[in-house]
Amino acid sequence: MRQFARYTLIAALTLGSALMAHAEEDDLVFRVDGETLVYDTTRGDEAGGTDDIEVAHVDRLLALLRQNPEIRVLDLNSTGGSLYAGREMARIVLDFDLDTLVSGECFSSCVRIFLAGAGRRMLLGAKIGFHQTTWSPGSVEEYYNANRDSDGWGTPFDFASWVYEDTQTEVHDDLIYMIDRGVDAEFAVRTKGVRADDSWYPSRLELTRAGVLRERLRDAE
């Protein structure tokens, strides 16, 4: 009984330490500044985490917006990360009708969050970058092994056939999202031609002409 209690205490202390470390990372990544919520993933590794957009940030974003209804702007500085998290955070930004701002760099999956803004600005000297998504061989193998039974992939070739179809759907959905957010269709297509190991940082003029940067559309009086 005492041994069980000791193990329970150790587990509780370990969990508590992990939660404190995660909270410390969140405090670095998120910061409320008046009507602006700063989201800077480049500071995540200062608390022993990563500098990526992470799934855990989705719930944190939602909680902060609910706790601070005065927030009107999401200030972004991130080189990307989880595609799923980027999509979910973009959905939240849309729902809260926020404006978005890039004060440093917004690259890869960060751009989806940025495009969710009703008004979208970039400070002088900041930059926005695009490239194709990537899926590492190790992650592909892990996903296949975890889902092959439930999804009915009898062989890796079945899986490859599904990936081929799913990739086309994903690219289509991304293009539709960009166009729906007011981005020029030709520009949107061009972003999909930048290989994953490369990057494209359009000029401010290109971003403005393409509708990536825009003022908030005012309601008709």
GUDREN-536151 format. One record per residue (C-alpha): residue number from 1; x, y, z. Coordinates in nm, 3 decimals, always signed. Layout:
! GUDREN-536151
NUM:X:Y:Z
...
END
This chain:
! GUDREN-536151
1:+0.000:+0.000:+0.000
2:+0.280:+0.237:+0.092
3:+0.463:+0.142:-0.228
4:+0.151:+0.220:-0.431
5:+0.114:+0.554:-0.256
6:+0.479:+0.635:-0.328
7:+0.438:+0.552:-0.696
8:+0.119:+0.762:-0.709
9:+0.300:+1.058:-0.555
10:+0.590:+1.024:-0.799
11:+0.349:+1.008:-1.093
12:+0.161:+1.314:-0.968
13:+0.482:+1.511:-0.925
14:+0.603:+1.408:-1.270
15:+0.274:+1.507:-1.429
16:+0.275:+1.835:-1.239
17:+0.626:+1.915:-1.359
18:+0.530:+1.835:-1.718
19:+0.222:+2.057:-1.697
20:+0.426:+2.340:-1.547
21:+0.684:+2.309:-1.826
22:+0.407:+2.311:-2.087
23:+0.245:+2.615:-1.924
24:+0.582:+2.792:-1.924
25:+0.621:+2.718:-2.295
26:+0.270:+2.849:-2.362
27:+0.354:+3.169:-2.173
28:+0.647:+3.221:-2.406
29:+0.456:+3.136:-2.723
30:+0.141:+3.335:-2.639
31:+0.128:+3.685:-2.495
32:-0.168:+3.919:-2.457
33:-0.086:+4.282:-2.530
34:-0.403:+4.491:-2.507
35:-0.619:+4.414:-2.809
36:-0.341:+4.202:-2.964
37:-0.258:+3.838:-2.898
38:+0.104:+3.767:-2.988
39:+0.172:+3.413:-3.114
40:+0.547:+3.362:-3.148
41:+0.649:+2.997:-3.182
42:+1.015:+3.089:-3.229
43:+1.032:+3.128:-2.849
44:+0.895:+2.780:-2.778
45:+1.235:+2.614:-2.755
46:+1.342:+2.856:-2.481
47:+1.134:+2.647:-2.237
48:+1.262:+2.314:-2.369
49:+0.986:+2.274:-2.629
50:+1.000:+2.325:-3.003
51:+0.966:+2.626:-3.230
52:+0.682:+2.460:-3.425
53:+0.310:+2.523:-3.444
54:+0.181:+2.241:-3.223
55:-0.155:+2.072:-3.168
56:-0.149:+2.182:-2.803
57:-0.153:+2.545:-2.918
58:-0.505:+2.504:-3.062
59:-0.678:+2.476:-2.724
60:-0.453:+2.744:-2.577
61:-0.550:+2.989:-2.852
62:-0.919:+2.921:-2.800
63:-0.893:+2.960:-2.423
64:-0.706:+3.290:-2.446
65:-0.956:+3.436:-2.692
66:-1.247:+3.336:-2.468
67:-1.074:+3.480:-2.162
68:-0.984:+3.805:-2.340
69:-1.281:+3.915:-2.553
70:-1.110:+4.249:-2.619
71:-0.855:+4.082:-2.852
72:-0.895:+4.198:-3.211
73:-0.559:+4.110:-3.369
74:-0.344:+3.795:-3.383
75:+0.024:+3.885:-3.428
76:+0.211:+3.596:-3.592
77:+0.576:+3.498:-3.595
78:+0.630:+3.133:-3.690
79:+0.809:+2.918:-3.945
80:+0.529:+2.661:-3.942
81:+0.467:+2.319:-3.795
82:+0.162:+2.096:-3.766
83:-0.073:+2.120:-4.065
84:-0.366:+2.004:-3.853
85:-0.296:+2.265:-3.587
86:-0.261:+2.537:-3.851
87:-0.599:+2.449:-3.999
88:-0.771:+2.438:-3.660
89:-0.618:+2.768:-3.550
90:-0.726:+2.927:-3.877
91:-1.081:+2.806:-3.814
92:-1.075:+2.971:-3.470
93:-0.939:+3.299:-3.609
94:-1.220:+3.301:-3.865
95:-1.482:+3.233:-3.600
96:-1.357:+3.517:-3.378
97:-1.337:+3.751:-3.680
98:-0.982:+3.860:-3.595
99:-0.739:+4.062:-3.800
100:-0.393:+3.910:-3.849
101:-0.051:+4.069:-3.850
102:+0.297:+3.939:-3.933
103:+0.561:+4.114:-3.726
104:+0.849:+3.879:-3.808
105:+0.808:+3.578:-4.036
106:+0.508:+3.366:-4.131
107:+0.602:+3.054:-4.327
108:+0.444:+2.725:-4.429
109:+0.140:+2.632:-4.214
110:+0.153:+2.973:-4.044
111:+0.025:+3.125:-4.368
112:-0.307:+2.943:-4.338
113:-0.360:+3.106:-3.998
114:-0.264:+3.444:-4.141
115:-0.509:+3.414:-4.431
116:-0.793:+3.357:-4.184
117:-0.765:+3.722:-4.082
118:-1.039:+3.962:-4.191
119:-0.773:+4.229:-4.228
120:-0.416:+4.117:-4.300
121:-0.106:+4.331:-4.251
122:+0.270:+4.281:-4.251
123:+0.509:+4.513:-4.070
124:+0.796:+4.667:-4.263
125:+1.082:+4.419:-4.279
126:+0.858:+4.118:-4.209
127:+0.807:+3.838:-4.461
128:+0.558:+3.570:-4.565
129:+0.677:+3.248:-4.728
130:+0.531:+2.952:-4.915
131:+0.635:+2.598:-5.006
132:+0.483:+2.256:-5.062
133:+0.394:+2.041:-4.763
134:+0.615:+1.747:-4.676
135:+0.574:+1.409:-4.506
136:+0.889:+1.240:-4.378
137:+0.947:+0.871:-4.460
138:+0.944:+0.782:-4.090
139:+0.609:+0.953:-4.037
140:+0.465:+0.785:-4.346
141:+0.569:+0.442:-4.217
142:+0.429:+0.516:-3.872
143:+0.097:+0.631:-4.016
144:+0.072:+0.325:-4.241
145:+0.141:+0.081:-3.959
146:-0.106:+0.251:-3.727
147:-0.393:+0.268:-3.978
148:-0.349:-0.011:-4.230
149:-0.596:-0.248:-4.059
150:-0.869:+0.007:-3.990
151:-0.841:+0.159:-4.341
152:-0.813:-0.174:-4.520
153:-0.468:-0.129:-4.676
154:-0.367:-0.486:-4.750
155:-0.033:-0.383:-4.898
156:+0.184:-0.069:-4.912
157:+0.059:-0.030:-5.269
158:-0.297:+0.013:-5.142
159:-0.167:+0.279:-4.909
160:+0.025:+0.452:-5.190
161:-0.294:+0.461:-5.399
162:-0.479:+0.627:-5.111
163:-0.197:+0.881:-5.060
164:-0.208:+0.970:-5.431
165:-0.581:+1.043:-5.413
166:-0.568:+1.215:-5.073
167:-0.285:+1.446:-5.181
168:-0.488:+1.571:-5.477
169:-0.783:+1.638:-5.247
170:-0.561:+1.823:-5.000
171:-0.408:+2.046:-5.269
172:-0.756:+2.120:-5.408
173:-0.890:+2.210:-5.063
174:-0.591:+2.438:-4.994
175:-0.641:+2.621:-5.323
176:-1.013:+2.667:-5.258
177:-0.935:+2.802:-4.911
178:-0.688:+3.056:-5.047
179:-0.925:+3.172:-5.319
180:-1.215:+3.195:-5.071
181:-0.994:+3.416:-4.855
182:-0.951:+3.658:-5.143
183:-0.618:+3.538:-5.283
184:-0.569:+3.559:-5.659
185:-0.613:+3.213:-5.814
186:-0.298:+3.231:-6.029
187:-0.092:+3.332:-5.725
188:-0.244:+3.048:-5.520
189:-0.151:+2.793:-5.786
190:+0.203:+2.930:-5.800
191:+0.251:+2.866:-5.426
192:+0.190:+2.496:-5.489
193:+0.483:+2.479:-5.731
194:+0.745:+2.566:-5.469
195:+0.913:+2.241:-5.365
196:+0.918:+2.142:-4.998
197:+1.296:+2.190:-4.972
198:+1.269:+2.539:-5.120
199:+1.086:+2.859:-5.026
200:+0.926:+3.159:-5.193
201:+0.897:+3.494:-5.018
202:+0.697:+3.727:-5.245
203:+0.754:+4.101:-5.223
204:+0.510:+4.327:-5.041
205:+0.383:+4.447:-5.378
206:+0.321:+4.090:-5.497
207:+0.141:+4.002:-5.174
208:-0.078:+4.311:-5.196
209:-0.166:+4.262:-5.563
210:-0.250:+3.896:-5.497
211:-0.483:+3.981:-5.207
212:-0.270:+3.813:-4.940
213:-0.233:+4.151:-4.770
214:-0.556:+4.346:-4.745
215:-0.750:+4.589:-4.531
216:-1.050:+4.467:-4.337
217:-1.359:+4.487:-4.554
218:-1.602:+4.723:-4.385
219:-1.970:+4.639:-4.368
220:-2.181:+4.836:-4.612
221:-2.355:+5.125:-4.442
END
